[in-house]
Amino acid sequence: MRRPRFRRRGSPARWPPGPGFSAGHWYSPNVDPSRAEQHKDALWPERPQAATVEFNVDAQRHFVLTRLASATRVYDELLDAIAHEPGAYTEPNDYFMGLDSRVLVATLLELRPRAVIEIGSGFSTRLMAAVNHHLLESSVHITTIDPFPSDEVRTLVSGTQTLIAEPVQAVGLDRFAQLGRRDVLFIDSSHVLKTGSDVAFLLADVLPRLAAGVVVHFHDVFLPAEYPYEWVVAQRRDWNEQYAVHALLANSDRYEVLFGSRFAMQELRTELEDALGGKALGGQSIWLRVADDAAPRSPAEPLPVRALAYDPQLVPPIELMRTEGIDVLEEWFRWGEEWSVMLRVYGRLRASSRVLEIGCGLGRTAFPLRFLLSEGSYDGFEIVAQKVQFLQRFTADYPNFRFIHADLANTHYNPAGRLDPSTFRFPYGDEAFDLVYAASVFTHLLPQHATQYLREISRVLTVDGRAVVSVFLLDNFDPARRRPLGFSRSGFDLVHRYRDVDGFAVAERSDPERMTGYSLELLTDLADRAGLELAEPPVPGLWSGAHLVAVGAQDLVVLRRRTVEPGESLDAETGRTGSGLSV
């Protein structure tokens, strides 16, 4: 079709006398359905391609086989739990369900974001509220922006949810600049790019300002396919947001594709069927992440204060350190650096790992991990409230670090604790962590408490995750052997039996949890009952003096989820067939 030449200055205008241009005119964004029909084979091929977009098929396959498959197991339970809540998410529905809804749940469980900003509202709002309340302990603050929210959405507004009933263009850009790594911008817009539209504002003003690591969702994006034939030809939905998103991703290093529903349905159908049981295959969402090198720092720009090797604001006062047996600052740093190395070697710690520390203390290991978990997250719980109060100063500059006080009873460290460790459920969802570790915690646990902790470790650990715990292995202990300085005191004489439990000993009968020791046989038996097994032989520590070469002060035991053989099933209570340990 020949287009008119640009008119010369001063020549008469050739604009139509009425408002706008007809559908199909080269100046109109509206589609002529008859012309779309003529080019149907080209626009809607049997196997669409988008060669200029890197869809990261291997990463998507891994997501489907691990995160999505895991989240699917809790999805139906979540819907049952919220079935009678007013305004709750339900399916089937005509707006947000199937593959899209399950990917949303899997992504929120993986990211555990600090904040979510949602553009547009509806069934996705209801589902996010349910995940936040039932699976993430209401730890996420959700801001929903929609000029026309439904009554059902309005009922969801609470302390962890904010509703802004205005067009997104009226919202200040500062709100979006506050999103950090692993936070989510969830976009379900008008889908129309035009002068002054929400799509124009989001693409031109908001997305370029997002920080590295922010995850972005676009709904009703069908890449690598075209908008559906029925939408374009029969329903006359003249949407064009998808083309701008395609251009955004084409040969771009700023954004990486995390998951595309339509791409996965086309290229990973077998994997999806395995993960979802052959159901819920419909979807039309795409998830992106702002790449780490999206906004490189100028060489002349000074490092921020928080990038200094040791931030004095995060170093506890010496009187608090002494509650953990530390008298000099050097010892505090040595412990943290030592554990950061052991977690990388034995726990397979990565920058993207989701980490749980049992008994985080004053943050000795959290301190160095703030430089290592650039894309990951850290959660820790601690039984001494004063220590958790000190650790709250972490969260201002490191929102991916979270600390919880768990008022658990312990004869030495918290004798007035209200919670029973033998029944304590970790306040986290199933398979929420790639790495769980306990530094000098099992050295203060009684067998009945260790049993429950191991069960909970097995529950919150991913299928391919690892657990690293330090212990005093009685196999290495000989009261007559000379032990290294610092461990030669009577407080480390693990010579007293406890309730005639074989393979367990304490240093003081009157205060049994002051110091405890386990035989490898007892510990692996407890682990086996919890569905765990040794990932590698125990790593000897310095404390016993039994080994000339030692890695750390205490012995290390590295665990993983136990492989279930064909035809075998794990007991929900014990982790295997048979009764639990009686202590």
RODO-2510 file (C-alpha; in nm, 4 decimals, decimal comma):
residues 583
     n   res          X          Y          Z
     1     m     0,0000     0,0000     0,0000
     2     r     0,1371     0,3407    -0,0956
     3     r     0,1558     0,5903     0,1848
     4     p     0,1015     0,9646     0,1253
     5     r     0,4095     1,1827     0,1225
     6     f     0,4666     1,4224     0,4068
     7     r     0,3057     1,7529     0,3247
     8     r     0,5264     2,0513     0,2683
     9     r     0,5214     2,3391     0,5139
    10     g     0,2259     2,5579     0,4359
    11     s     0,0469     2,3021     0,2191
    12     p    -0,3137     2,2161     0,3103
    13     a    -0,3678     1,9377     0,5668
    14     r    -0,5113     1,6071     0,4496
    15     w    -0,6558     1,4824     0,7767
    16     p    -0,9981     1,3203     0,7772
    17     p    -1,2865     1,5596     0,8430
    18     g    -1,4291     1,3359     1,1201
    19     p    -1,2615     1,2086     1,4381
    20     g    -0,9843     0,9539     1,3863
    21     f    -0,9019     0,7111     1,1104
    22     s    -1,0829     0,3976     1,0040
    23     a    -0,9644     0,0539     1,1146
    24     g    -0,6844    -0,0682     0,8904
    25     h    -0,5761     0,2850     0,7911
    26     w    -0,2007     0,3255     0,8252
    27     y    -0,2524     0,6018     1,0828
    28     s    -0,4913     0,3929     1,2926
    29     p    -0,3832     0,1415     1,5611
    30     n    -0,7067    -0,0503     1,5043
    31     v    -0,6972    -0,3706     1,3025
    32     d    -0,9072    -0,4352     0,9944
    33     p    -1,0295    -0,7901     1,0694
    34     s    -1,0746    -0,8737     0,7010
    35     r    -0,7074    -0,8007     0,6301
    36     a    -0,6024    -0,9977     0,9368
    37     e    -0,8049    -1,2864     0,7990
    38     q    -0,6244    -1,2579     0,4634
    39     h    -0,2861    -1,2955     0,6387
    40     k    -0,4011    -1,5576     0,8887
    41     d    -0,1371    -1,8187     0,7994
    42     a     0,1475    -1,5707     0,8382
    43     l     0,0160    -1,4119     1,1581
    44     w    -0,0833    -1,7357     1,3288
    45     p     0,1615    -2,0084     1,2189
    46     e     0,1433    -2,3543     1,3699
    47     r     0,4722    -2,3038     1,5576
    48     p     0,5357    -1,9341     1,6325
    49     q     0,8923    -1,8091     1,6735
    50     a     1,0478    -1,4958     1,8220
    51     a     1,4119    -1,5329     1,7269
    52     t     1,5147    -1,1965     1,8717
    53     v     1,4069    -1,2933     2,2258
    54     e     1,6129    -1,5227     2,4481
    55     f     1,3595    -1,7378     2,6335
    56     n     1,6185    -1,9261     2,8448
    57     v     1,4603    -2,2651     2,7842
    58     d     1,6914    -2,4534     3,0238
    59     a     1,6129    -2,2169     3,3104
    60     q     1,2412    -2,2458     3,2364
    61     r     1,2651    -2,6246     3,2307
    62     h     1,4367    -2,6202     3,5717
    63     f     1,1671    -2,3902     3,7081
    64     v     0,8916    -2,6221     3,5841
    65     l     1,0487    -2,9399     3,7203
    66     t     1,1376    -2,7955     4,0618
    67     r     0,9588    -2,4785     4,1740
    68     l     0,6371    -2,5254     3,9753
    69     a     0,6049    -2,8943     4,0557
    70     s     0,6630    -2,8227     4,4244
    71     a     0,4141    -2,5342     4,4399
    72     t     0,1477    -2,7384     4,2645
    73     r     0,1416    -2,9730     4,5623
    74     v     0,0274    -2,6920     4,7936
    75     y    -0,1954    -2,5151     4,5410
    76     d    -0,5052    -2,7302     4,5895
    77     e    -0,4585    -2,7209     4,9678
    78     l    -0,4495    -2,3407     4,9524
    79     l    -0,7742    -2,3242     4,7539
    80     d    -0,9405    -2,5546     5,0057
    81     a    -0,8179    -2,3385     5,2933
    82     i    -0,9652    -2,0171     5,1484
    83     a    -1,2834    -2,1656     5,0028
    84     h    -1,5123    -2,0004     5,2586
    85     e    -1,3267    -1,6712     5,3033
    86     p    -1,5192    -1,3638     5,1790
    87     g    -1,3896    -1,2350     4,8467
    88     a    -1,1408    -1,5219     4,8179
    89     y    -0,9810    -1,6438     4,4979
    90     t    -1,1724    -1,9222     4,3224
    91     e    -1,1365    -2,1192     4,0052
    92     p    -1,2470    -2,1752     3,7406
    93     n    -1,2737    -1,8091     3,6449
    94     d    -1,2447    -1,6150     3,3207
    95     y    -0,9487    -1,3964     3,4109
    96     f    -0,6546    -1,5529     3,5933
    97     m    -0,6162    -1,9268     3,6478
    98     g    -0,4571    -2,2430     3,5131
    99     l    -0,0862    -2,2266     3,4450
   100     d    -0,0719    -1,8535     3,5230
   101     s    -0,2126    -1,8880     3,8743
   102     r     0,0176    -2,1768     3,9619
   103     v     0,3240    -1,9956     3,8290
   104     l     0,2289    -1,6938     4,0409
   105     v     0,2181    -1,9094     4,3546
   106     a     0,5464    -2,0815     4,2661
   107     t     0,7182    -1,7481     4,1977
   108     l     0,6030    -1,5852     4,5207
   109     l     0,7145    -1,8888     4,7203
   110     e     1,0537    -1,8827     4,5491
   111     l     1,1154    -1,5082     4,5726
   112     r     0,9560    -1,4407     4,9133
   113     p     0,9512    -1,0715     4,8155
   114     r     0,9434    -0,7831     5,0596
   115     a     0,7008    -0,5892     4,8404
   116     v     0,4698    -0,6393     4,5424
   117     i     0,3163    -0,3592     4,3352
   118     e     0,0221    -0,4753     4,1267
   119     i    -0,1137    -0,2706     3,8352
   120     g    -0,4767    -0,3662     3,7787
   121     s    -0,6692    -0,5901     4,0128
   122     g    -0,9008    -0,8867     4,0263
   123     f    -0,8503    -1,2597     4,0707
   124     s    -0,4723    -1,2201     4,0781
   125     t    -0,5131    -0,9798     4,3726
   126     r    -0,7197    -1,2343     4,5612
   127     l    -0,4685    -1,5116     4,4947
   128     m    -0,1695    -1,3007     4,6041
   129     a    -0,3501    -1,2071     4,9261
   130     a    -0,4148    -1,5759     4,9989
   131     v    -0,0525    -1,6755     4,9347
   132     n     0,0729    -1,3914     5,1515
   133     h    -0,1554    -1,4759     5,4441
   134     h    -0,1499    -1,8559     5,4357
   135     l     0,1946    -1,9397     5,2945
   136     l     0,4209    -1,6384     5,3591
   137     e     0,3113    -1,5385     5,7111
   138     s     0,1841    -1,1998     5,5793
   139     s     0,5474    -1,0936     5,5282
   140     v     0,4835    -0,9259     5,1913
   141     h     0,3406    -0,5756     5,1565
   142     i     0,1157    -0,5702     4,8491
   143     t     0,0200    -0,2401     4,6864
   144     t    -0,2621    -0,2657     4,4323
   145     i    -0,3170     0,0260     4,1920
   146     d    -0,6477     0,0263     4,0047
   147     p    -0,8845     0,3188     3,9374
   148     f    -1,1842     0,0839     3,9360
   149     p    -1,1321    -0,1911     4,1960
   150     s    -1,4111    -0,4403     4,2576
   151     d    -1,5876    -0,4763     4,5920
   152     e    -1,4151    -0,8128     4,6370
   153     v    -1,0742    -0,6504     4,6005
   154     r    -1,1661    -0,3736     4,8450
   155     t    -1,2414    -0,6345     5,1133
   156     l    -0,8814    -0,7607     5,0941
   157     v    -0,7215    -0,4351     5,2098
   158     s    -0,5514    -0,4901     5,5457
   159     g    -0,2316    -0,4107     5,7295
   160     t    -0,0170    -0,5807     5,4651
   161     q    -0,2140    -0,4623     5,1628
   162     t    -0,2629    -0,1110     5,0253
   163     l    -0,5201    -0,0131     4,7621
   164     i    -0,4701     0,2992     4,5516
   165     a    -0,7898     0,3632     4,3539
   166     e    -0,6272     0,5896     4,0952
   167     p    -0,4739     0,5533     3,7485
   168     v    -0,1150     0,4405     3,7746
   169     q    -0,0067     0,7554     3,5893
   170     a    -0,1119     0,9533     3,8979
   171     v     0,1168     0,7564     4,1287
   172     g     0,4611     0,8985     4,2002
   173     l     0,7644     0,7262     4,0529
   174     d     0,9289     0,7102     4,3956
   175     r     0,6995     0,4225     4,4896
   176     f     0,8425     0,2087     4,2096
   177     a     1,2013     0,3119     4,2813
   178     q     1,1631     0,1570     4,6270
   179     l     1,1257    -0,1922     4,4810
   180     g     1,4391    -0,3958     4,5452
   181     r     1,5889    -0,7291     4,4510
   182     r     1,3314    -1,0129     4,4465
   183     d     1,0419    -0,7662     4,4762
   184     v     0,7687    -0,7895     4,2121
   185     l     0,5997    -0,5464     3,9736
   186     f     0,2860    -0,7279     3,8542
   187     i     0,1353    -0,5622     3,5447
   188     d    -0,2156    -0,6367     3,4201
   189     s    -0,2851    -0,3104     3,2417
   190     s    -0,5234    -0,1759     2,9776
   191     h    -0,2900    -0,3460     2,7254
   192     v    -0,3147    -0,0453     2,4918
   193     l    -0,0146     0,1722     2,4098
   194     k    -0,1272     0,5208     2,3168
   195     t    -0,0788     0,8829     2,4204
   196     g    -0,1134     0,9147     2,7971
   197     s    -0,2020     0,5483     2,8559
   198     d    -0,0941     0,3386     3,1513
   199     v     0,1102     0,1189     2,9184
   200     a     0,3061     0,4200     2,7886
   201     f     0,3726     0,5347     3,1459
   202     l     0,4853     0,1925     3,2650
   203     l     0,7148     0,1218     2,9699
   204     a     0,8684     0,4679     2,9350
   205     d     0,8793     0,5954     3,2933
   206     v     0,8566     0,3068     3,5389
   207     l     1,0503     0,0123     3,3923
   208     p     1,3700     0,2102     3,3168
   209     r     1,3832     0,3131     3,6843
   210     l     1,3548    -0,0358     3,8324
   211     a     1,6494    -0,1642     4,0322
   212     a     1,8473    -0,4724     3,9365
   213     g     1,6824    -0,7924     4,0532
   214     v     1,3237    -0,6651     4,0416
   215     v     1,0913    -0,9228     3,8833
   216     v     0,8283    -0,7976     3,6374
   217     h     0,5127    -0,9779     3,5280
   218     f     0,3033    -0,8904     3,2213
   219     h    -0,0370    -1,0515     3,1849
   220     d    -0,2001    -1,1218     2,8462
   221     v     0,1325    -1,1471     2,6662
   222     f     0,1428    -1,4479     2,4333
   223     l     0,5017    -1,4368     2,3088
   224     p     0,6313    -1,5966     2,0944
   225     a     0,2785    -1,6157     1,9495
   226     e     0,0512    -1,3402     1,8237
   227     y    -0,2565    -1,2221     2,0129
   228     p    -0,5201    -1,4983     1,9695
   229     y    -0,6985    -1,5080     1,6357
   230     e    -1,0417    -1,4923     1,8007
   231     w    -0,9440    -1,1855     2,0010
   232     v    -0,8242    -0,9961     1,6958
   233     v    -1,0768    -1,1005     1,4334
   234     a    -1,3967    -1,1873     1,6206
   235     q    -1,3735    -0,9843     1,9424
   236     r    -1,1905    -0,6833     1,7908
   237     r    -0,9481    -0,6465     2,0802
   238     d    -0,7030    -0,4046     1,9253
   239     w    -0,4376    -0,4489     2,1941
   240     n    -0,0748    -0,3676     2,1222
   241     e     0,1122    -0,3859     2,4560
   242     q     0,2663    -0,7178     2,3549
   243     y     0,4537    -0,5626     2,0633
   244     a     0,6180    -0,3100     2,2937
   245     v     0,7171    -0,5892     2,5335
   246     h     0,8612    -0,7834     2,2395
   247     a     1,0661    -0,4798     2,1372
   248     l     1,1762    -0,4378     2,4999
   249     l     1,3153    -0,7918     2,5040
   250     a     1,4568    -0,8075     2,1531
   251     n     1,8356    -0,8418     2,1670
   252     s     1,8295    -0,6774     2,5103
   253     d     2,0640    -0,7363     2,8023
   254     r     1,8607    -0,5322     3,0521
   255     y     1,5892    -0,7945     3,0993
   256     e     1,6009    -1,1726     3,1186
   257     v     1,2989    -1,3955     3,0661
   258     l     1,2217    -1,6096     3,3712
   259     f     0,9072    -1,7798     3,2452
   260     g     0,6664    -1,7466     2,9539
   261     s     0,3406    -1,9404     2,9728
   262     r     0,2866    -1,9678     2,5989
   263     f     0,6512    -2,0476     2,5305
   264     a     0,6453    -2,3244     2,7932
   265     m     0,3204    -2,4653     2,6537
   266     q     0,4858    -2,4869     2,3133
   267     e     0,8383    -2,5993     2,4015
   268     l     0,8041    -2,7715     2,7417
   269     r     0,4680    -2,9400     2,7190
   270     t     0,5911    -3,2787     2,8413
   271     e     0,7598    -3,1223     3,1429
   272     l     0,4459    -2,9229     3,2227
   273     e     0,2315    -3,2328     3,2075
   274     d     0,4705    -3,4102     3,4445
   275     a     0,4719    -3,1180     3,6873
   276     l     0,0994    -3,0447     3,6785
   277     g    -0,0465    -3,3868     3,6198
   278     g    -0,1576    -3,3020     3,2679
   279     k    -0,3863    -3,0174     3,3767
   280     a    -0,3866    -2,6387     3,3962
   281     l    -0,1973    -2,5896     3,0704
   282     g    -0,3690    -2,2662     2,9658
   283     g    -0,1750    -1,9451     3,0303
   284     q    -0,0812    -1,6059     2,8942
   285     s     0,1764    -1,4476     3,1258
   286     i     0,5429    -1,3630     3,0913
   287     w     0,7861    -1,3032     3,3795
   288     l     1,1046    -1,0951     3,3437
   289     r     1,3861    -0,9886     3,5730
   290     v     1,5944    -0,6734     3,5564
   291     a     1,9486    -0,7987     3,5035
   292     d     2,2246    -0,7316     3,7539
   293     d     2,4352    -0,5333     3,5091
   294     a     2,1377    -0,3278     3,3910
   295     a     2,2731    -0,0097     3,5477
   296     p     2,6530    -0,0437     3,5770
   297     r     2,8210     0,1799     3,8310
   298     s     3,0553     0,4458     3,7000
   299     p     3,4213     0,3705     3,7869
   300     a     3,4502     0,7172     3,9357
   301     e     3,1441     0,6740     4,1569
   302     p     3,2405     0,5976     4,5182
   303     l     3,1268     0,2773     4,6852
   304     p     2,8305     0,3170     4,9196
   305     v     2,9077     0,2915     5,2896
   306     r     2,7323    -0,0453     5,3183
   307     a     2,9870    -0,1989     5,0770
   308     l     3,2693    -0,1479     5,3260
   309     a     3,4167    -0,4729     5,4530
   310     y     3,2915    -0,4240     5,8107
   311     d     2,9946    -0,2026     5,8853
   312     p     3,0245    -0,0903     6,2485
   313     q     2,6464    -0,0500     6,2724
   314     l     2,6063    -0,4254     6,2271
   315     v     2,8720    -0,5252     6,4810
   316     p     2,7169    -0,5950     6,8242
   317     p     2,8526    -0,4403     7,1442
   318     i     3,0968    -0,6563     7,3358
   319     e     2,8486    -0,7239     7,6196
   320     l     2,6161    -0,8925     7,3698
   321     m     2,9022    -1,0837     7,2128
   322     r     2,9944    -1,2256     7,5533
   323     t     2,6522    -1,3925     7,5722
   324     e     2,7812    -1,6102     7,2880
   325     g     3,1174    -1,6798     7,4518
   326     i     3,3135    -1,4186     7,2550
   327     d     3,5502    -1,1741     7,4244
   328     v     3,7280    -1,0149     7,1282
   329     l     3,6035    -0,8763     6,7970
   330     e     3,8447    -1,0937     6,5994
   331     e     3,6692    -1,4095     6,7183
   332     w     3,3304    -1,2757     6,6041
   333     f     3,4632    -1,2121     6,2519
   334     r     3,6552    -1,5403     6,2390
   335     w     3,3411    -1,7412     6,3114
   336     g     3,1423    -1,5605     6,0400
   337     e     3,4074    -1,5936     5,7714
   338     e     3,4688    -1,9574     5,8618
   339     w     3,1015    -2,0442     5,8236
   340     s     3,0608    -1,8470     5,5022
   341     v     3,3328    -2,0670     5,3504
   342     m     3,1891    -2,3917     5,4897
   343     l     2,8447    -2,3082     5,3545
   344     r     2,9905    -2,2497     5,0084
   345     v     3,1888    -2,5746     5,0167
   346     y     2,9489    -2,8126     5,1951
   347     g     2,6140    -2,6370     5,1578
   348     r     2,6573    -2,5398     4,7919
   349     l     2,5716    -2,1794     4,8736
   350     r     2,5115    -1,9671     4,5627
   351     a     2,4335    -1,6004     4,5090
   352     s     2,0716    -1,6962     4,4375
   353     s     2,0286    -1,9391     4,7305
   354     r     1,7340    -1,9118     4,9671
   355     v     1,8927    -1,9676     5,3078
   356     l     1,7508    -2,0465     5,6510
   357     e     1,9648    -2,0264     5,9648
   358     i     1,8368    -2,2039     6,2743
   359     g     1,9519    -2,0094     6,5763
   360     c     2,0886    -1,6966     6,4068
   361     g     2,2245    -1,5504     6,7313
   362     l     2,3707    -1,2035     6,6808
   363     g     2,4167    -1,2507     6,3069
   364     r     2,7753    -1,3744     6,3014
   365     t     2,7129    -1,5672     5,9787
   366     a     2,4482    -1,3327     5,8434
   367     f     2,7141    -1,0578     5,8516
   368     p     2,9350    -1,1986     5,5704
   369     l     2,6398    -1,3529     5,3832
   370     r     2,5065    -1,0070     5,3024
   371     f     2,7812    -0,9830     5,0389
   372     l     2,7257    -1,3354     4,9031
   373     l     2,3454    -1,3488     4,8642
   374     s     2,3206    -1,0819     4,5950
   375     e     2,0225    -1,2539     4,4318
   376     g     1,9112    -1,4764     4,7179
   377     s     1,7482    -1,4368     5,0559
   378     y     1,8255    -1,5099     5,4190
   379     d     1,5829    -1,5983     5,6969
   380     g     1,6859    -1,6676     6,0531
   381     f     1,5088    -1,7345     6,3809
   382     e     1,6514    -1,6999     6,7295
   383     i     1,5255    -1,7807     7,0814
   384     v     1,6790    -1,4749     7,2566
   385     a     1,4625    -1,1680     7,1918
   386     q     1,7404    -0,9154     7,2649
   387     k     1,9514    -1,0572     6,9838
   388     v     1,6669    -1,0347     6,7317
   389     q     1,6059    -0,6731     6,8324
   390     f     1,9690    -0,5956     6,7550
   391     l     1,9445    -0,7726     6,4163
   392     q     1,6510    -0,5592     6,3005
   393     r     1,8996    -0,2914     6,1896
   394     f     2,0017    -0,5303     5,9104
   395     t     1,6709    -0,4984     5,7315
   396     a     1,6941    -0,1290     5,6402
   397     d     1,9775    -0,1778     5,3893
   398     y     1,9309    -0,5518     5,3317
   399     p     1,5580    -0,6169     5,2851
   400     n     1,6304    -0,9722     5,1649
   401     f     1,7447    -1,0530     5,5227
   402     r     1,4682    -1,1332     5,7723
   403     f     1,4907    -1,2266     6,1415
   404     i     1,2207    -1,3762     6,3663
   405     h     1,2065    -1,4264     6,7430
   406     a     1,0920    -1,7768     6,8392
   407     d     1,0408    -1,7985     7,2171
   408     l     1,1557    -2,1591     7,2473
   409     a     1,2394    -2,3105     7,5843
   410     n     1,6016    -2,4075     7,6504
   411     t     1,7396    -2,4988     7,9935
   412     h     2,0497    -2,2839     7,9417
   413     y     1,9696    -2,0015     7,6966
   414     n     1,5966    -1,9448     7,7466
   415     p     1,4600    -2,1385     8,0472
   416     a     1,1398    -1,9292     8,0562
   417     g     1,0580    -1,9873     7,6885
   418     r     0,6896    -2,0415     7,6104
   419     l     0,7272    -2,2719     7,3069
   420     d     0,8033    -2,6426     7,3229
   421     p     1,0888    -2,7310     7,0811
   422     s     0,9585    -3,0867     7,0457
   423     t     0,6439    -2,9590     6,8693
   424     f     0,7721    -2,6335     6,7167
   425     r     0,6901    -2,5834     6,3495
   426     f     0,9306    -2,3593     6,1629
   427     p     0,7351    -2,0487     6,0476
   428     y     0,8063    -2,1083     5,6781
   429     g     0,6411    -2,2891     5,3887
   430     d     0,7263    -2,6323     5,2502
   431     e     1,0407    -2,6515     5,0321
   432     a     1,1080    -2,2819     5,0915
   433     f     1,4883    -2,3060     5,1191
   434     d     1,7823    -2,4325     4,9134
   435     l     2,0106    -2,4353     5,2177
   436     v     1,9317    -2,4787     5,5874
   437     y     2,2082    -2,4600     5,8466
   438     a     2,2467    -2,4652     6,2228
   439     a     2,5757    -2,3414     6,3666
   440     s     2,6247    -2,4605     6,7250
   441     v     2,2540    -2,5335     6,7743
   442     f     2,2449    -2,9139     6,7844
   443     t     2,5206    -2,8838     7,0466
   444     h     2,2440    -2,7534     7,2780
   445     l     1,9489    -2,9735     7,1770
   446     l     1,7978    -3,2716     7,3534
   447     p     1,7127    -3,5734     7,1325
   448     q     1,3362    -3,5076     7,1314
   449     h     1,4025    -3,1529     7,0169
   450     a     1,6585    -3,2571     6,7566
   451     t     1,4011    -3,5035     6,6216
   452     q     1,1511    -3,2243     6,5565
   453     y     1,4134    -2,9893     6,4131
   454     l     1,5242    -3,2550     6,1645
   455     r     1,1647    -3,3158     6,0585
   456     e     1,1169    -2,9453     5,9996
   457     i     1,4461    -2,9194     5,8100
   458     s     1,3247    -3,1980     5,5826
   459     r     0,9945    -3,0163     5,5299
   460     v     1,1319    -2,6718     5,4413
   461     l     1,4267    -2,8020     5,2338
   462     t     1,3960    -2,8227     4,8553
   463     v     1,4360    -3,1597     4,6885
   464     d     1,7900    -3,0775     4,5759
   465     g     1,8788    -2,8641     4,8801
   466     r     2,1277    -2,9276     5,1600
   467     a     2,1367    -2,8927     5,5368
   468     v     2,4595    -2,8268     5,7284
   469     v     2,4612    -2,8695     6,1075
   470     s     2,7500    -2,8560     6,3512
   471     v     2,7626    -3,1081     6,6366
   472     f     2,9906    -3,2626     6,8946
   473     l     3,0182    -3,6186     6,7649
   474     l     3,0778    -3,8579     7,0522
   475     d     3,2570    -4,0893     6,8075
   476     n     3,5464    -3,8404     6,8175
   477     f     3,5368    -3,7783     7,1936
   478     d     3,7751    -3,9403     7,4418
   479     p     3,7741    -3,7889     7,7934
   480     a     4,1355    -3,8987     7,8413
   481     r     4,2601    -3,7306     7,5226
   482     r     4,4107    -3,3877     7,5468
   483     r     4,1863    -3,1388     7,3713
   484     p     4,2830    -2,8035     7,2154
   485     l     4,2933    -2,4942     7,4335
   486     g     3,9428    -2,3622     7,4808
   487     f     3,7843    -2,7087     7,4589
   488     s     3,9773    -2,8601     7,7498
   489     r     3,7442    -2,7146     8,0121
   490     s     3,4994    -2,9316     8,2036
   491     g     3,2120    -2,7662     8,0185
   492     f     3,3063    -2,9819     7,7199
   493     d     3,3263    -3,3094     7,9125
   494     l     3,0369    -3,4943     7,7525
   495     v     3,0333    -3,7814     7,9992
   496     h     2,6822    -3,7843     8,1485
   497     r     2,3988    -3,9940     8,0070
   498     y     2,0545    -3,8462     7,9594
   499     r     1,7466    -4,0631     8,0259
   500     d     1,9467    -4,3679     7,9185
   501     v     1,9366    -4,2599     7,5531
   502     d     2,2118    -4,4493     7,3739
   503     g     2,4466    -4,2306     7,1736
   504     f     2,3664    -3,9079     7,3607
   505     a     2,5518    -3,7314     7,6432
   506     v     2,5525    -3,3977     7,8245
   507     a     2,8183    -3,2005     8,0101
   508     e     2,5945    -3,1034     8,3053
   509     r     2,3018    -3,3037     8,4434
   510     s     2,1450    -2,9971     8,6086
   511     d     2,1598    -2,7921     8,2884
   512     p     2,1500    -3,0559     8,0124
   513     e     2,1182    -2,8142     7,7192
   514     r     2,4284    -2,6206     7,8155
   515     m     2,6324    -2,8673     7,6053
   516     t     2,5226    -3,1870     7,4295
   517     g     2,6814    -3,4539     7,2131
   518     y     2,5495    -3,7167     6,9714
   519     s     2,6900    -4,0335     6,8253
   520     l     2,6855    -4,0451     6,4480
   521     e     2,4613    -4,3534     6,4640
   522     l     2,1950    -4,1772     6,6707
   523     l     2,2074    -3,8599     6,4650
   524     t     2,1785    -4,0395     6,1312
   525     d     1,8954    -4,2529     6,2723
   526     l     1,7037    -3,9387     6,3721
   527     a     1,7760    -3,7889     6,0311
   528     d     1,6587    -4,1034     5,8557
   529     r     1,3296    -4,0932     6,0464
   530     a     1,2878    -3,7335     5,9262
   531     g     1,3445    -3,8279     5,5626
   532     l     1,7063    -3,7077     5,5523
   533     e     2,0345    -3,8827     5,4775
   534     l     2,4053    -3,8018     5,4835
   535     a     2,5111    -3,6149     5,1712
   536     e     2,8766    -3,6941     5,2426
   537     p     3,0867    -3,8281     5,5316
   538     p     3,0986    -3,6116     5,8455
   539     v     3,3621    -3,3380     5,8451
   540     p     3,5781    -3,3500     6,1616
   541     g     3,6174    -3,0444     6,3798
   542     l     3,8989    -2,9182     6,5983
   543     w     3,7265    -2,9515     6,9353
   544     s     3,7935    -3,3187     7,0188
   545     g     4,1632    -3,3281     6,9322
   546     a     4,1003    -3,6554     6,7467
   547     h     4,2075    -3,5259     6,4046
   548     l     4,5253    -3,3523     6,2986
   549     v     4,3386    -3,1759     6,0175
   550     a     4,0057    -3,0072     6,0950
   551     v     3,7884    -2,7613     5,9049
   552     g     3,6010    -2,5816     6,1820
   553     a     3,5721    -2,5893     6,5569
   554     q     3,2830    -2,8390     6,5689
   555     d     3,2127    -3,1487     6,3611
   556     l     2,9945    -3,0931     6,0543
   557     v     2,7127    -3,3186     5,9362
   558     v     2,5822    -3,2502     5,5841
   559     l     2,2314    -3,3769     5,5024
   560     r     1,9980    -3,3913     5,2060
   561     r     1,6445    -3,5123     5,1434
   562     r     1,6415    -3,8934     5,1398
   563     t     1,5745    -4,0536     4,8030
   564     v     1,2498    -4,2523     4,8092
   565     e     1,2855    -4,5857     4,6346
   566     p     1,0134    -4,7084     4,3958
   567     g     0,7228    -4,8473     4,5934
   568     e     0,8438    -4,6833     4,9179
   569     s     0,6545    -4,4059     5,0941
   570     l     0,7566    -4,1781     5,3775
   571     d     0,5481    -4,1660     5,6930
   572     a     0,4193    -3,8130     5,7511
   573     e     0,5240    -3,8196     6,1168
   574     t     0,8473    -4,0152     6,1226
   575     g     0,9802    -3,9821     5,7691
   576     r     0,9811    -4,3617     5,7286
   577     t     0,7852    -4,6721     5,8170
   578     g     0,8068    -4,7476     6,1882
   579     s     0,7750    -4,5653     6,5167
   580     g     0,9691    -4,2586     6,6223
   581     l     1,2418    -4,2441     6,8854
   582     s     1,1089    -4,2536     7,2398
   583     v     1,3019    -4,0262     7,4708
***
